[in-house]
Amino acid sequence: MNARQLLVAVLLADFLAFTGYVLYLYGPVGWIEPAMANWATRLVSVDLVIALGVACGFMVKDAREQGINVVPYLIVTALIGSAGPLAYLVKRLASPRRVEAVARA
C-alpha cells in the first residue's frame, strides 16, 4: 500500500466511523430533518448531491478505462455518500494498470 492509498484509506475509515456515530445518534433517517432544517443546510445538501454526481461520472469513466466494476462503488455512494468515491480511490490507487499507465507517462 503506497502513501496515497494509505491516506485515502484512513480518510475512508474516519468517514465511516463518523457516519456510524451519526447513525447511532439520529438513526437511519433521523439526519434528514436537520439536513433540511433551513436554506443554508439545504444548500449544503444540494451541493453534496451535485458533487457526488460529478464524482460518480468520473468514477464511471475511469472504471471503464481501467476495467474496474464500478457498480458497487456507485451503490455505496448512493447509500453512504463520499464513502463510495473514497473506496473507489483506494481500489484505483492499488490498480496495477495505474502503475503501468504512470510508468508509460
MODELLER restraints for C-alpha pairs under 7 A, 6 or more apart:
rsr = mdl.restraints
at = mdl.atoms
rsr.add(forms.Gaussian(group=physical.xy_distance, feature=features.Distance(at['CA:5:A'], at['CA:90:A']), mean=5.37, stdev=0.5))
rsr.add(forms.Gaussian(group=physical.xy_distance, feature=features.Distance(at['CA:5:A'], at['CA:93:A']), mean=5.76, stdev=0.5))
rsr.add(forms.Gaussian(group=physical.xy_distance, feature=features.Distance(at['CA:8:A'], at['CA:86:A']), mean=6.49, stdev=0.5))
rsr.add(forms.Gaussian(group=physical.xy_distance, feature=features.Distance(at['CA:8:A'], at['CA:90:A']), mean=6.19, stdev=0.5))
rsr.add(forms.Gaussian(group=physical.xy_distance, feature=features.Distance(at['CA:9:A'], at['CA:90:A']), mean=6.08, stdev=0.5))
rsr.add(forms.Gaussian(group=physical.xy_distance, feature=features.Distance(at['CA:12:A'], at['CA:83:A']), mean=6.16, stdev=0.5))
rsr.add(forms.Gaussian(group=physical.xy_distance, feature=features.Distance(at['CA:12:A'], at['CA:86:A']), mean=5.86, stdev=0.5))
rsr.add(forms.Gaussian(group=physical.xy_distance, feature=features.Distance(at['CA:12:A'], at['CA:87:A']), mean=6.85, stdev=0.5))
rsr.add(forms.Gaussian(group=physical.xy_distance, feature=features.Distance(at['CA:35:A'], at['CA:41:A']), mean=5.42, stdev=0.5))
rsr.add(forms.Gaussian(group=physical.xy_distance, feature=features.Distance(at['CA:35:A'], at['CA:42:A']), mean=6.42, stdev=0.5))
rsr.add(forms.Gaussian(group=physical.xy_distance, feature=features.Distance(at['CA:35:A'], at['CA:45:A']), mean=6.72, stdev=0.5))
rsr.add(forms.Gaussian(group=physical.xy_distance, feature=features.Distance(at['CA:36:A'], at['CA:42:A']), mean=5.10, stdev=0.5))
rsr.add(forms.Gaussian(group=physical.xy_distance, feature=features.Distance(at['CA:55:A'], at['CA:85:A']), mean=6.69, stdev=0.5))
rsr.add(forms.Gaussian(group=physical.xy_distance, feature=features.Distance(at['CA:56:A'], at['CA:74:A']), mean=6.58, stdev=0.5))
rsr.add(forms.Gaussian(group=physical.xy_distance, feature=features.Distance(at['CA:59:A'], at['CA:70:A']), mean=6.93, stdev=0.5))
rsr.add(forms.Gaussian(group=physical.xy_distance, feature=features.Distance(at['CA:60:A'], at['CA:70:A']), mean=6.22, stdev=0.5))
rsr.add(forms.Gaussian(group=physical.xy_distance, feature=features.Distance(at['CA:63:A'], at['CA:69:A']), mean=6.51, stdev=0.5))
rsr.add(forms.Gaussian(group=physical.xy_distance, feature=features.Distance(at['CA:63:A'], at['CA:70:A']), mean=5.93, stdev=0.5))
rsr.add(forms.Gaussian(group=physical.xy_distance, feature=features.Distance(at['CA:66:A'], at['CA:97:A']), mean=6.61, stdev=0.5))
rsr.add(forms.Gaussian(group=physical.xy_distance, feature=features.Distance(at['CA:73:A'], at['CA:84:A']), mean=4.70, stdev=0.5))
rsr.add(forms.Gaussian(group=physical.xy_distance, feature=features.Distance(at['CA:73:A'], at['CA:85:A']), mean=6.71, stdev=0.5))
rsr.add(forms.Gaussian(group=physical.xy_distance, feature=features.Distance(at['CA:73:A'], at['CA:88:A']), mean=6.16, stdev=0.5))
rsr.add(forms.Gaussian(group=physical.xy_distance, feature=features.Distance(at['CA:74:A'], at['CA:84:A']), mean=6.27, stdev=0.5))
rsr.add(forms.Gaussian(group=physical.xy_distance, feature=features.Distance(at['CA:76:A'], at['CA:83:A']), mean=6.61, stdev=0.5))
rsr.add(forms.Gaussian(group=physical.xy_distance, feature=features.Distance(at['CA:76:A'], at['CA:84:A']), mean=4.79, stdev=0.5))
rsr.add(forms.Gaussian(group=physical.xy_distance, feature=features.Distance(at['CA:77:A'], at['CA:83:A']), mean=6.17, stdev=0.5))
rsr.add(forms.Gaussian(group=physical.xy_distance, feature=features.Distance(at['CA:77:A'], at['CA:84:A']), mean=4.19, stdev=0.5))
rsr.add(forms.Gaussian(group=physical.xy_distance, feature=features.Distance(at['CA:77:A'], at['CA:85:A']), mean=6.74, stdev=0.5))
